Amino acid sequence: MSLPGFDTVDAAFSAAAARWPDRPMLNVLAETAARYDIPPGEIAYAEAGATVAALAARLTDAGYGAGHRLMLAFENRPAYFLWVLAANRIGAAVVPVNPDLRVAELAYIIGHAEPALAVGLPGPLRLIAEATREAGSAMPAVTPDDPLPPPANTGTAAPGQGLTREAALLYTSGTTGQPKGCILTNEYFLTAARWYRDAGGLCAIAEDPAERMITPLPVFHMNAFAVSFMAMLGVGGCLTVLDRFHPATWWQNVRDARATCLHYLGVMPSILMKAPPGPDDRAHSVRFGFGAGVDPKLHAAFEERFGLPLVEAWAMTETGCIATIAANHPPRRIGESCLGHPWHEVEIRIIDDSGADAGRAPGELLVRRKGDDPRKGFFAGYYKNPEATSEAWEGGWFHTGDIVRRDVDGSIFFVDRKKNVIRRSGENIAAVEVESALLQHPAVKAVAVAAVPDEMRGDEVFALIVPDPDSPATAEEIVAWCLTRLAYYKAPGYVAFADTLPLTATQKIQRGVLKTLCQDLLGDPATVDTRAMKKRTAA
């Protein structure tokens, strides 16, 4: 079951607003408000309910309803959640987009998802309008205050009712081509709320006293959208969403938010530990942090210095919270990259390359729901890509592409990624997507992209380029061009030139050899460091 008694996200929200009308649901700190030029302060459940009702009425009056998709481009503003709830109320689905995406990336999503309307900020909307033309779409794009035009189509969302109805289409980096659209149902989101409510242990949350969560993570990702927001909705808590992570003011943000829990990425503890110790290091009310990727060498030291446990966990957009593996119960094995134990409602397998059980050796993690429906609570499939959905669910198990190992006490440890995905500051980047973009540059004859370690970001993008001798260009020129085609974080942070790429006999890139080669080239004086060129383009 998902959150008992509800079959839509809006139903759960409406119940929370009726039960806790005066409790704050969303909170905007003064620092975030100043950056966004929006009012600071708290938005109560009742106030949010009135706004959602008004938005839903506007959408209905303009002809929007079940089956329509709304593209949302709001950055990390509270308006995003209110439009999500309004869309859910009328039976529509949302397509959240990263405001840092470039025109070609947006055009692909528009053409693939076929939204009926885009709503967002003026900056992203200018790119969305250009991308809409490139995609040959008739989708209108408006700011929240504009009159709503009629929908561009009669609806393209996946069919379903109640729990099975599509609530969102979330795009995640593919490993063999363009990003895949993950169909996320009402059940997916309600299951996230129930998982967090029932998780217990170190990351236990409760209805009384009211929880207050803070997150700097992007709302267009699964974590802040389906986990942080739904967790607070499920217990009548308050969510403070920052525009982004600001190390210098982080702990003041935490204090100002009166946070009882927080969400993090592994890069955050590493940065915070670089600051000199101070008397206010423990001046907060946070009981736990929940996230992934903390540097094992810093894990124990961070907890000792700042006085809160960092609960490491694993999940994917496709799995949602139903398959969460979390170290919220002992043994935590701090400092060992330990993910803890799977939720009691999920089964796992760890297999070797032949498909046999790997035993205690590292292998690919496979997950599924216990019971008669192994896909219950997971994503409903990849939109317009049944072949990829079937491949992911081969043999009745979801194949994660992550390599893990299991110890004798049942603890799961992350080892590596099987898929060719680069994980930079919480963003999944498909090497194939970056390679495809770079190959369009006239100076690039061939290219291979790999992840290399980065002290701050976890991974960084390394491009090994075979140049076309007839089209000379510098590394900086190639990266600058790439930044016009891809979101800034996908562009190469390092570039090296070579005469050949490591290829197999069938001319495929030897990914393992490439990864080692790129790491070795980090110390080569000829390798060009282009990380300083990677700047956020969103306001």
Sequence and secondary structure as in RCSB ss.txt:
>XXXX:A:sequence
MSLPGFDTVDAAFSAAAARWPDRPMLNVLAETAARYDIPPGEIAYAEAGATVAALAARLTDAGYGAGHRLMLAFE
NRPAYFLWVLAANRIGAAVVPVNPDLRVAELAYIIGHAEPALAVGLPGPLRLIAEATREAGSAMPAVTPDDPLPP
PANTGTAAPGQGLTREAALLYTSGTTGQPKGCILTNEYFLTAARWYRDAGGLCAIAEDPAERMITPLPVFHMNAF
AVSFMAMLGVGGCLTVLDRFHPATWWQNVRDARATCLHYLGVMPSILMKAPPGPDDRAHSVRFGFGAGVDPKLHA
AFEERFGLPLVEAWAMTETGCIATIAANHPPRRIGESCLGHPWHEVEIRIIDDSGADAGRAPGELLVRRKGDDPR
KGFFAGYYKNPEATSEAWEGGWFHTGDIVRRDVDGSIFFVDRKKNVIRRSGENIAAVEVESALLQHPAVKAVAVA
AVPDEMRGDEVFALIVPDPDSPATAEEIVAWCLTRLAYYKAPGYVAFADTLPLTATQKIQRGVLKTLCQDLLGDP
ATVDTRAMKKRTAA
>XXXX:A:secstr
  STT SSHHHHHHHHHHHSTTSEEEEE HHHHHHHT   EEEEHHHHHHHHHHHHHHHHHTT  TT EEEEE T
T HHHHHHHHHHHHTT EEEE  TT  HHHHHHHHHHH  SEEEE HHHHHHHHHHHHHHT    EE TTS    
 SSS  S    GGGSEEEEEEE  SSSS EEEEEEHHHHHHHHHHHHHH GGG   TTTT EEEE S TTSHIII
IIIHHHHHHHT EEEE SS  GGGHHHHHHHHT SEEEEETHHHHHHTTS   TTTT S   EEEEE   HHHHH
HHHHHHS  EEEEE  TTTTTTT EE  SS   TTTTEEEEE TTEEEEEE TTSSB TTS EEEEEEESSS TT
TTS  EETT HHHHHHHTGGGSEEEEEEEEE TTS EEEEEESSSEEEETTEEEEHHHHHHHHTTSTTEEEEEEE
EEEETTTEEEEEEEEEE TTS   HHHHHHHHTTTS GGGS SEEEE S   B TTS B HHHHHHHHHHHTT T
TSEE GGG      
